[in-house]
Amino acid sequence: MNILSPKYLTIRMSQAPTGSPFARTEVLADGTALVTIGGSWTLDQPLPAIVTKGDRVRVVTEGLADFDSSLPAWLYANFKNVRQLDLSPLPPRLQSLVQIAEKASSEQAVPEQTGFLEKFGNWGVESSSSWGRAFEHIGDTASGFLRMLVGRAKVNWGDFTLQLQTAGVDALPIVALLGFLTGLIMAYVGLIQLRQVGATVYVANLVSLAMTREMGALMTGVIACGRTSTAFASQLGSMNVSQETDALRALGLHPVEYLALPRILAVTLMVPLLAVFATFVGIFGGMVVACAGDLSIEQYLTQAIRAISFKSFLVGFIKSIAFGFIAGWAGCYRGSVAKRSALGVGEAATSAAVLGITFIVIADAVFAVIFNLFDL
């Protein structure tokens, strides 16, 4: 939209005398160029040309009559490169129109080409500020949990039960499907390799141990990032756009405590339960493939029970708790820092899934090293 078009803006001031627009220039003793404008400034009349020298210009009026958007456009076009431009003698409404023209021009300006080093520096500055916001949100979350434990946090418990259902019960179908297919694929690959050495009975050990220690928790955490983290980022990002979070601050409520804590807590509680469910469904999927080949149901179940120890179950359960917390935090963090636009909400949802999955994979690698050191 062209804000300088007379279709959108026409301002008239009743002053006399009227006539053709004019502009004259004179140089003051201190070197300032004094520009005097007057007459009737409308788009149906030819606008005067003017030449000024120096870096200081002062614009005054003399007999200024009617004017429309052509006058602020003329002022901006002629004096946009002047370092010291004094428009204080002009009518207030005319000054505001010139400021609008400057703002519209700056928003439509083509960004300057930057070199590699400058781009790298800008990336470093943006990354450091992003990490700063992330650590600040982590600190606010930790502080909120501590306040909640002592009963001083103001948490929206009305959302807690809804988030439990969203993060838990509603996710059962997709977790069951992916868990079953994961166990089925692992059993199929294991049978191909173990059949070569006549050890197909150990396919039950392979599927059971992998699902219990690794795949159950990892797969459930990734699903939580894909469906729950993105939902949280969209919800909190939309609240930013509608200024609901600002309203909470005005009421003395901390958005992290009131909005993020019930969501993070719900996901942290539900993901371990979903991981256990996915583990048993995956073992069942492996049994379907194994028993369709070389094993009986009794052989498969006997080997699976022998393979699963309490230590292996504990390893997977600890991982699932951490993965649930990461998935919930990633969604709440990206939603809280989302840009206040529809595009910003979409970017927040996408980045929440990417951030959550990345941190889950990193945490899984750290857990592998730690459990190996402690022989778990």
CORQUIDA-V884859 format. One line per field, one symbol per residue. ss: DSSP state (~ for helix, > for strand, _ for the rest). psi: psi as a letter, one per 30 degrees, with the letter a starting at -180 (. if undefined). burial: # if it has 16 or more other ideal C-beta (glycine too) atoms within 10 Angstrom, else .. Layout:
ss->???
psi->???
burial->???
This chain:
ss->___________________>_>>>>>>_____>>>>>>>>>______________>>>>>>>>>>>>_~~~~~~~~~~~____>>>_____~~~~~~~~~~~~~~~~________~~~~~~~~~~~~~~~~~~~~~~~~~~~~~~~~~~________~~~~~~~~~~_~~~~~~~~~~~~~~~~~~~~~~~~~~~~~__~~~~~~~~~~~~~~~~~~~~~~~~~~~~~~~~~~~~~~~~~~__~~~~~~~____~~~~~~~~~~~~~~~~~~~~~~~~~~~~~~~~~~~~~_____~~~~~~~~~~~__~~~~~~~~~~~~~~~~~~~~~~~~~~~_____~~~~~~~~~~~~~~~~~~~~~~~~~~~~~~~~___
psi->kjfgkfefkjkkkjllllalklklklkleggkjjkklaajjlfgkkkllkklllgkkkklljhkbkkafeeeeeeeefgfgkejkjgeflkeeeeeeeeeeeeeeefgkkkkklleeeeeeeeeeeeeeeeeeeeeeeeeeeeeeeeeeggfkjkifffeeeeeeefdeffeeeeeeeeeeeeeeeeeeeeeefffghhffgeeeeeeeeeeedeeeeeeeeeeeeeeeeeeeeeeeeeeeggeeeeeefggkkeeeeeeeeeeeeeeeeeeeeeeeeeeeeeeeeeeeeffcflleeeeeeeeeeejleeeeeeeeeeeeeeeeeeeeeeeeeefgkkileeeeeeeeefeeeeeeeeeeeeeeeeeeeeeegh.
burial->...#......#.........###........###########....#....#...####.#..#############.##.....#.#..#...##.##.##................................#..#..##..#..##....####..#...##.###..#...##.###.###.###.##..#.....##.######################################....#..#....###################################.###...#...###.##..##...#..######.#################.....######.###.###.##..##..#...#.....
